[in-house]
């Protein structure tokens, strides 16, 4: 068990990355939001900020995530459905209309097209006459977990890792306040992995990104302080608290001992947490308020730097304004009324929590050792090992639920026969034809010769080994669309095809 003398804010950061934790500064309350049009999303952002949200978190629709404009045939039926539709700089201008980028931190849940969305944001900052040094935020930029659990990839691993390293290298020099990767375990947990697997597979992805950047020639301490993480917070309260503590300790040792980091900030595992979407139920949705509250409290006691609390209706649809507000109020009540922010690590020293922390760390180390022996995380993904491990864990969980060895209130026990009546968020069915008209007008208005020149320059750059981010930024300045940029990159890089086998 950990030595009781270990202090918050000190290596290996088991008890928190800051000495005073929430006594000095509360976590960022960053509700995940975005749907329909840029204008609708802008209104939701302004509403949540007015209600006390302290950071923005952008949800993008599927066409945006996989590199198609809203008027592409592949986008049919998906425009604005699970996030906001962003095809061009003009859309980004509308999303952030009246929101000064130097006053708010923005997290963008975007991976395959991260370089393009980052370019939209940075050019928008230019239009607000802000130097890039004044903007802060995060692009998720974590493609490995897309191959494992989520599926919004475009390109094969090699060019995808190149784009990730391009972003890291560019921001280290030009956008010092930007978190260039948010290494995500969240979606692997949603797919069914265990707490120990979430730690191990997330950190293994992180190791791959650090190694890629080091091989690019970047000094580890020049970029590692800006790597962040994104974890799930599930329903086993004490296990989740211990999970965060174990992950911090492991990462600190990995960065110091494996990569030779000297800057303590390079060793700090800073993370955003989202409560578990997979724990929400369509049955008796009011129960989800209780689930989310317990999960959010575990994230805070585990030392999160940023938090999204799911809304009670998210098993049915995107959250309404009312349910999103209740989710935000849940965080605020924990922050201001519960008293749990008075100590940096209130559960530190508890025999149960410390022993769970050690147990999860050991289990995660065993997985990391197996992955190293396979030749690293990319090899482990390509062989199907990670996918199969998650699949088996999900299968075992479902068996336990089916046998009532695990009780889900309202689902396999304490069931109500009453029909659920919940007001849900609706997406305007006329959105897609409007989007097609908007894009047609944009293409007619912009300078076609400049667009052609930008795309030709991008095509040439993609064939070489230079950093693509400046070329993408220049394209965005001239209102080249996301789909047009991805079409060029698809032509050069090809597309990834999954080949999982159970």
C-alpha positions as CSV (number, residue, x, y, z in Angstrom):
1,X,0.0,0.0,0.0
2,X,1.1,3.6,-0.7
3,X,3.2,5.4,1.9
4,X,0.9,7.6,4.0
5,X,3.5,10.4,3.8
6,X,2.8,10.9,0.0
7,X,1.5,14.5,-0.5
8,X,-0.9,16.0,-3.1
9,X,1.0,18.0,-5.7
10,X,4.2,15.9,-5.4
11,X,5.5,13.1,-7.6
12,X,4.0,10.6,-8.3
13,X,0.8,12.7,-7.9
14,X,-1.4,9.8,-6.5
15,X,-3.2,12.3,-4.3
16,X,-3.7,15.0,-6.9
17,X,-1.7,17.1,-9.3
18,X,-2.0,20.2,-7.2
19,X,-1.1,20.7,-3.5
20,X,-4.3,22.5,-2.7
21,X,-6.5,21.0,-5.4
22,X,-10.0,22.5,-5.3
23,X,-9.2,24.9,-2.4
24,X,-7.2,26.8,-5.0
25,X,-9.4,26.3,-8.1
26,X,-12.5,24.3,-8.8
27,X,-12.5,21.9,-11.7
28,X,-13.7,23.3,-15.1
29,X,-17.4,22.6,-15.5
30,X,-17.5,21.7,-19.1
31,X,-20.8,20.4,-20.3
32,X,-20.6,18.6,-23.7
33,X,-23.0,20.3,-26.1
34,X,-23.7,20.8,-29.8
35,X,-26.6,19.9,-32.1
36,X,-28.3,20.9,-35.3
37,X,-27.1,24.2,-36.7
38,X,-24.3,26.5,-35.7
39,X,-26.9,29.0,-34.5
40,X,-28.7,26.6,-32.3
41,X,-25.5,25.5,-30.7
42,X,-24.4,29.1,-30.2
43,X,-27.6,29.7,-28.3
44,X,-27.1,26.6,-26.1
45,X,-23.5,27.7,-25.3
46,X,-24.6,31.2,-24.3
47,X,-27.3,29.7,-22.1
48,X,-25.0,27.3,-20.3
49,X,-22.3,30.0,-19.8
50,X,-25.0,32.3,-18.4
51,X,-25.9,29.5,-15.9
52,X,-22.4,29.2,-14.6
53,X,-20.7,26.7,-16.9
54,X,-16.9,27.5,-17.0
55,X,-15.8,25.9,-20.2
56,X,-17.2,24.8,-23.5
57,X,-17.1,21.3,-24.9
58,X,-18.1,20.8,-28.6
59,X,-20.0,17.8,-29.9
60,X,-19.8,17.4,-33.7
61,X,-22.1,15.5,-35.9
62,X,-20.9,12.3,-37.6
63,X,-20.3,13.8,-41.1
64,X,-17.9,16.4,-39.4
65,X,-16.2,13.7,-37.5
66,X,-15.5,11.5,-40.6
67,X,-14.6,14.3,-43.0
68,X,-17.8,14.9,-45.0
69,X,-19.5,18.2,-45.7
70,X,-23.2,18.5,-44.8
71,X,-24.1,18.3,-48.5
72,X,-22.2,15.1,-49.3
73,X,-24.3,12.0,-50.0
74,X,-22.6,10.1,-47.2
75,X,-24.0,12.8,-44.7
76,X,-27.6,12.1,-45.6
77,X,-29.7,11.5,-42.5
78,X,-26.9,12.4,-40.1
79,X,-26.5,16.2,-40.4
80,X,-26.7,17.8,-37.0
81,X,-28.0,14.7,-35.3
82,X,-25.4,13.8,-32.6
83,X,-23.6,17.1,-32.6
84,X,-23.3,20.4,-34.5
85,X,-22.6,20.4,-38.3
86,X,-19.3,22.2,-39.1
87,X,-18.2,22.2,-42.7
88,X,-16.4,25.5,-43.0
89,X,-15.0,28.5,-41.2
90,X,-18.3,30.2,-41.7
91,X,-20.0,27.6,-39.5
92,X,-17.4,28.1,-36.8
93,X,-17.9,31.9,-36.9
94,X,-21.6,31.3,-36.2
95,X,-21.0,28.8,-33.4
96,X,-18.9,31.3,-31.5
97,X,-20.7,34.5,-32.5
98,X,-20.5,36.9,-29.5
99,X,-18.2,34.5,-27.5
100,X,-14.7,35.9,-27.1
101,X,-12.2,33.1,-27.4
102,X,-9.8,34.6,-24.9
103,X,-12.4,34.4,-22.2
104,X,-13.4,30.7,-22.5
105,X,-11.6,27.4,-22.8
106,X,-13.0,25.1,-25.5
107,X,-12.6,21.4,-25.8
108,X,-13.4,19.8,-29.1
109,X,-14.3,16.1,-29.2
110,X,-12.7,15.5,-32.6
111,X,-10.2,13.0,-33.8
112,X,-9.7,12.2,-37.5
113,X,-10.4,15.8,-38.5
114,X,-8.8,17.4,-35.5
115,X,-6.2,19.4,-37.5
116,X,-9.0,21.0,-39.6
117,X,-11.2,21.9,-36.6
118,X,-8.2,23.3,-34.8
119,X,-7.5,25.4,-37.9
120,X,-11.1,26.7,-37.9
121,X,-10.7,27.7,-34.3
122,X,-7.3,29.4,-34.8
123,X,-8.4,31.4,-37.8
124,X,-11.5,32.4,-35.9
125,X,-9.2,33.7,-33.2
126,X,-7.4,35.8,-35.9
127,X,-10.7,37.2,-36.9
128,X,-11.3,38.2,-33.3
129,X,-7.9,39.9,-33.4
130,X,-6.5,37.5,-30.8
131,X,-3.0,36.1,-30.9
132,X,-2.9,32.4,-30.7
133,X,-1.1,32.6,-27.3
134,X,-4.3,34.0,-25.8
135,X,-6.5,31.0,-26.7
136,X,-6.8,27.8,-24.7
137,X,-8.5,24.5,-25.1
138,X,-8.2,20.9,-26.3
139,X,-8.6,18.8,-29.3
140,X,-9.1,15.2,-28.5
141,X,-6.8,14.1,-31.4
142,X,-6.8,10.5,-30.2
143,X,-7.1,8.2,-33.2
144,X,-6.1,4.9,-31.5
145,X,-9.2,4.6,-29.4
146,X,-11.2,5.2,-32.6
147,X,-9.7,2.0,-34.1
148,X,-10.5,0.2,-30.8
149,X,-13.9,1.3,-29.7
150,X,-15.5,4.3,-31.4
151,X,-15.0,4.0,-35.2
152,X,-14.8,7.7,-36.4
153,X,-11.5,7.2,-38.1
154,X,-10.7,8.1,-41.7
155,X,-7.1,7.3,-42.5
156,X,-4.8,4.3,-41.7
157,X,-2.7,4.4,-38.6
158,X,0.6,5.7,-40.1
159,X,-0.8,8.9,-41.7
160,X,-3.1,9.4,-38.7
161,X,-0.2,9.4,-36.3
162,X,1.6,11.8,-38.6
163,X,-1.3,14.3,-38.4
164,X,-1.4,13.9,-34.6
165,X,2.4,14.7,-34.4
166,X,1.9,17.6,-36.7
167,X,-0.6,19.1,-34.3
168,X,1.6,18.5,-31.3
169,X,4.7,20.0,-33.0
170,X,2.8,23.0,-34.3
171,X,1.0,23.9,-31.1
172,X,4.2,23.5,-29.0
173,X,5.6,26.3,-31.0
174,X,2.6,28.4,-31.9
175,X,-0.3,27.8,-29.5
176,X,1.3,27.2,-26.0
177,X,-1.9,27.2,-24.1
178,X,-3.5,24.4,-26.1
179,X,-3.8,20.8,-25.0
180,X,-2.8,19.0,-28.2
181,X,-4.1,15.5,-27.3
182,X,-6.8,14.3,-24.9
183,X,-6.0,10.6,-24.6
184,X,-9.4,8.9,-24.2
185,X,-10.3,5.9,-22.1
186,X,-13.9,7.0,-22.0
187,X,-15.1,5.2,-25.1
188,X,-13.3,2.0,-24.3
189,X,-15.2,2.0,-21.0
190,X,-18.4,2.7,-22.8
191,X,-17.6,-0.3,-25.0
192,X,-17.4,-2.5,-21.9
193,X,-13.9,-2.6,-20.6
194,X,-13.0,-2.9,-16.9
195,X,-11.5,-0.1,-14.7
196,X,-8.1,-1.7,-14.9
197,X,-8.3,-2.1,-18.7
198,X,-9.4,1.5,-19.0
199,X,-6.2,2.6,-17.2
200,X,-3.9,0.3,-19.1
201,X,-5.3,0.8,-22.6
202,X,-5.5,4.6,-22.2
203,X,-2.0,4.9,-20.9
204,X,-0.8,2.5,-23.7
205,X,-2.3,4.9,-26.2
206,X,-0.6,7.8,-24.5
207,X,2.8,6.0,-24.6
208,X,2.3,5.5,-28.4
209,X,1.7,9.2,-28.9
210,X,4.7,10.3,-26.8
211,X,6.9,7.8,-28.6
212,X,5.7,9.1,-32.0
213,X,6.5,12.7,-31.1
214,X,9.9,11.7,-29.7
215,X,10.7,9.9,-32.9
216,X,9.7,13.0,-34.7
217,X,12.6,14.7,-32.9
218,X,10.6,16.6,-30.3
219,X,12.1,16.9,-26.8
220,X,9.7,15.2,-24.4
221,X,9.4,18.2,-22.1
222,X,8.6,20.5,-25.0
223,X,5.1,18.8,-25.6
224,X,4.3,16.4,-22.8
225,X,2.9,19.0,-20.4
226,X,0.1,19.6,-22.9
227,X,-1.0,16.0,-23.1
228,X,-4.3,15.6,-21.3
229,X,-6.5,12.6,-20.6
230,X,-10.3,11.8,-20.8
231,X,-11.7,9.2,-18.5
232,X,-15.1,7.7,-17.8
233,X,-16.5,7.7,-14.3
234,X,-18.6,4.6,-13.9
235,X,-20.9,3.4,-11.1
236,X,-18.6,1.5,-8.7
237,X,-17.9,4.5,-6.5
238,X,-14.7,3.5,-4.6
239,X,-13.2,1.7,-7.6
240,X,-13.5,4.8,-9.7
241,X,-11.9,7.0,-7.1
242,X,-9.0,4.5,-6.9
243,X,-8.8,4.3,-10.7
244,X,-7.9,7.9,-11.1
245,X,-5.3,7.8,-8.3
246,X,-3.7,4.7,-9.8
247,X,-3.6,6.2,-13.3
248,X,-1.9,9.3,-12.1
249,X,0.8,7.3,-10.3
250,X,1.4,5.0,-13.3
251,X,1.7,7.9,-15.8
252,X,4.1,9.8,-13.5
253,X,6.5,6.8,-13.4
254,X,6.1,6.1,-17.2
255,X,7.0,9.7,-18.1
256,X,10.0,9.9,-15.7
257,X,11.4,6.4,-16.0
258,X,10.6,5.4,-19.5
259,X,10.8,8.8,-21.4
260,X,13.2,10.6,-19.1
261,X,11.0,13.6,-18.5
262,X,12.5,16.2,-16.2
263,X,9.6,18.8,-16.1
264,X,7.2,17.7,-13.4
265,X,4.3,19.0,-15.5
266,X,5.2,16.3,-18.1
267,X,4.6,13.7,-15.4
268,X,1.2,15.1,-14.3
269,X,-1.8,13.2,-15.5
270,X,-4.4,15.9,-16.0
271,X,-7.8,14.7,-17.0
272,X,-11.4,15.5,-18.0
273,X,-14.1,13.2,-16.8
274,X,-17.5,12.4,-18.2
275,X,-20.0,10.4,-16.2
276,X,-20.9,7.0,-17.8
277,X,-23.3,7.3,-20.7
278,X,-23.6,3.5,-20.7
279,X,-24.9,3.5,-17.1
280,X,-27.9,5.6,-18.1
281,X,-31.2,3.8,-18.7
282,X,-34.2,4.6,-20.9
283,X,-36.3,2.9,-18.2
284,X,-37.1,5.2,-15.3
285,X,-34.9,8.0,-16.6
286,X,-35.2,10.0,-13.4
287,X,-33.0,7.4,-11.8
288,X,-30.2,8.7,-14.0
289,X,-30.0,11.9,-11.9
290,X,-28.9,9.8,-8.9
291,X,-26.4,7.7,-11.0
292,X,-24.8,10.8,-12.5
293,X,-24.5,12.5,-9.1
294,X,-22.7,9.6,-7.6
295,X,-20.4,9.3,-10.6
296,X,-19.6,13.0,-10.6
297,X,-18.8,12.9,-6.9
298,X,-16.4,10.0,-7.5
299,X,-14.7,12.0,-10.2
300,X,-14.3,14.9,-7.9
301,X,-13.0,12.8,-5.0
302,X,-10.6,11.2,-7.6
303,X,-9.2,14.6,-8.5
304,X,-10.5,15.5,-11.9
305,X,-9.5,18.8,-13.6
306,X,-12.7,19.0,-15.7
307,X,-16.1,17.4,-15.6
308,X,-19.1,16.8,-17.8
309,X,-22.2,15.4,-16.1
310,X,-24.6,13.5,-18.3
311,X,-28.3,14.6,-18.5
312,X,-31.1,12.3,-17.4
313,X,-32.6,12.0,-20.9
314,X,-29.4,11.0,-22.8
315,X,-30.4,7.4,-23.1
316,X,-33.3,8.6,-25.2
317,X,-32.0,11.7,-27.1
318,X,-29.7,14.6,-27.0
319,X,-30.4,16.6,-23.8
320,X,-33.0,19.3,-23.6
321,X,-32.1,22.7,-22.2
322,X,-33.9,21.8,-19.0
323,X,-32.1,18.5,-18.5
324,X,-28.7,20.0,-19.4
325,X,-29.2,22.7,-16.8
326,X,-30.0,20.1,-14.1
327,X,-26.8,18.2,-15.0
328,X,-24.8,21.5,-14.6
329,X,-26.5,22.2,-11.3
330,X,-25.4,18.8,-10.1
331,X,-21.8,19.8,-10.5
332,X,-22.4,23.2,-8.8
333,X,-24.1,21.6,-5.8
334,X,-21.1,19.2,-5.4
335,X,-18.7,22.1,-5.7
336,X,-20.4,24.6,-3.4
337,X,-22.6,22.7,-1.0
338,X,-21.1,19.3,-0.3
339,X,-17.9,20.3,1.5
340,X,-15.8,17.7,-0.4
341,X,-13.6,20.4,-1.9
342,X,-12.1,21.4,1.5
343,X,-9.4,18.7,1.3
344,X,-7.2,17.8,-1.7
345,X,-7.6,14.0,-1.3
346,X,-10.3,13.4,1.3
347,X,-10.2,9.6,0.9
348,X,-6.4,9.4,1.0
349,X,-5.2,7.0,3.7
350,X,-8.4,5.0,3.7
351,X,-7.3,1.3,3.8
352,X,-10.0,0.4,1.3
353,X,-9.2,3.2,-1.2
354,X,-5.4,2.8,-0.9
355,X,-5.6,-1.0,-1.4
356,X,-7.9,-0.6,-4.4
357,X,-5.5,1.9,-5.9
358,X,-2.6,-0.6,-5.5
359,X,-4.7,-3.4,-6.9
360,X,-5.8,-1.4,-10.0
361,X,-2.2,-0.2,-10.6
362,X,-0.9,-3.7,-10.5
363,X,-3.6,-5.0,-12.9
364,X,-2.9,-2.2,-15.3
365,X,0.9,-2.8,-15.2
366,X,0.2,-6.4,-16.2
367,X,-1.7,-5.3,-19.2
368,X,1.0,-2.8,-20.1
369,X,3.6,-5.4,-19.9
370,X,1.6,-7.7,-22.2
371,X,1.2,-4.9,-24.7
372,X,5.0,-4.1,-24.6
373,X,5.8,-7.7,-25.3
374,X,3.5,-7.6,-28.4
375,X,5.5,-4.6,-29.7
376,X,3.4,-1.8,-28.5
377,X,-0.2,-0.6,-28.6
378,X,-0.5,-0.3,-32.4
379,X,0.5,-4.0,-32.7
380,X,-1.9,-4.9,-29.9
381,X,-4.7,-3.1,-31.8
382,X,-3.9,-4.6,-35.2
383,X,-3.8,-8.1,-33.7
384,X,-7.3,-7.7,-32.3
385,X,-6.0,-8.2,-28.7
386,X,-7.4,-5.0,-27.2
387,X,-10.8,-5.4,-29.0
388,X,-11.1,-9.0,-27.8
389,X,-10.3,-8.1,-24.2
390,X,-12.9,-5.4,-24.1
391,X,-15.4,-7.7,-25.8
392,X,-14.9,-10.4,-23.2
393,X,-15.3,-7.9,-20.3
394,X,-18.5,-6.5,-21.9
395,X,-19.8,-10.1,-22.4
396,X,-19.1,-11.0,-18.7
397,X,-20.9,-7.9,-17.5
398,X,-24.0,-8.6,-19.6
399,X,-24.1,-12.2,-18.4
400,X,-24.1,-10.9,-14.8
401,X,-26.9,-8.5,-15.5
402,X,-28.9,-11.2,-17.3
403,X,-28.5,-13.5,-14.3
404,X,-29.3,-10.7,-11.9
405,X,-25.8,-11.0,-10.3
406,X,-25.6,-7.3,-11.0
407,X,-28.7,-5.3,-10.4
408,X,-29.6,-2.3,-12.6
409,X,-32.5,-0.5,-10.9
410,X,-35.5,-0.3,-13.2
411,X,-34.0,-2.6,-15.8
412,X,-33.6,-6.1,-14.3
413,X,-35.1,-5.4,-10.9
414,X,-37.6,-2.9,-9.4
415,X,-39.1,-2.7,-12.9
416,X,-42.1,-0.4,-13.6
417,X,-44.7,-1.3,-16.2
418,X,-45.6,2.4,-16.7
419,X,-44.8,3.9,-20.1
420,X,-42.0,6.5,-20.1
421,X,-43.1,10.0,-21.0
422,X,-40.2,12.3,-21.5
423,X,-39.9,15.5,-23.5
424,X,-36.9,15.0,-25.7
425,X,-34.7,17.3,-27.9
426,X,-35.9,17.3,-31.5
427,X,-33.7,18.1,-34.6
428,X,-35.4,20.1,-37.3
429,X,-36.0,17.8,-40.3
430,X,-35.5,20.8,-42.6
431,X,-32.0,21.2,-41.5
432,X,-30.3,19.3,-44.3
433,X,-31.8,21.2,-47.2
434,X,-30.9,24.4,-45.5
435,X,-27.3,23.2,-45.0
436,X,-27.0,22.3,-48.7
437,X,-28.2,25.8,-49.6
438,X,-25.7,27.4,-47.2
439,X,-22.8,25.5,-48.6
440,X,-23.8,26.2,-52.2
441,X,-23.9,29.9,-51.3
442,X,-20.5,29.7,-49.7
443,X,-18.9,28.1,-52.7
444,X,-20.4,30.7,-55.0
445,X,-19.2,33.6,-52.8
446,X,-15.6,32.5,-52.1
447,X,-12.6,33.0,-54.4
448,X,-12.5,29.8,-56.5
449,X,-9.0,30.3,-57.8
450,X,-7.6,30.7,-54.3
451,X,-9.5,27.6,-53.2
452,X,-8.0,25.6,-56.1
453,X,-4.5,26.9,-55.3
454,X,-4.9,25.9,-51.6
455,X,-6.0,22.4,-52.5
456,X,-3.2,21.9,-54.9
457,X,-0.7,23.1,-52.3
458,X,-2.2,20.7,-49.7
459,X,-2.0,17.8,-52.2
460,X,1.7,18.5,-52.8
461,X,2.4,18.9,-49.0
462,X,0.6,15.6,-48.2
463,X,3.0,13.8,-50.5
464,X,6.0,15.2,-48.5
465,X,7.0,14.9,-44.9
466,X,6.5,18.5,-43.7
467,X,4.0,19.7,-41.1
468,X,0.5,19.9,-42.7
469,X,-1.1,22.2,-40.1
470,X,0.1,25.5,-41.6
471,X,-1.1,24.4,-45.0
472,X,-4.5,23.5,-43.6
473,X,-4.8,26.8,-41.8
474,X,-4.1,28.7,-45.0
475,X,-6.8,26.6,-46.7
476,X,-9.3,27.4,-44.0
477,X,-8.6,31.1,-44.3
478,X,-9.8,30.9,-47.8
479,X,-13.0,29.0,-46.8
480,X,-11.9,25.7,-48.2
481,X,-14.4,23.2,-46.6
482,X,-13.6,20.3,-44.3
483,X,-14.9,17.8,-46.9
484,X,-12.6,19.3,-49.6
485,X,-9.6,19.1,-47.4
486,X,-10.4,15.5,-46.4
487,X,-10.9,14.5,-50.0
488,X,-7.4,15.5,-50.8
489,X,-6.0,13.7,-47.8
490,X,-8.1,10.6,-48.6
491,X,-6.6,10.5,-52.1
492,X,-3.1,10.6,-50.7
493,X,-3.4,8.6,-47.4
494,X,-6.2,6.1,-48.3
495,X,-8.9,5.0,-45.8
496,X,-8.7,2.6,-42.9
497,X,-10.8,-0.6,-43.0
498,X,-11.5,-2.4,-39.7
499,X,-10.7,-6.1,-39.5
500,X,-11.8,-7.3,-36.1
501,X,-12.3,-10.9,-35.4
502,X,-13.6,-12.5,-32.2
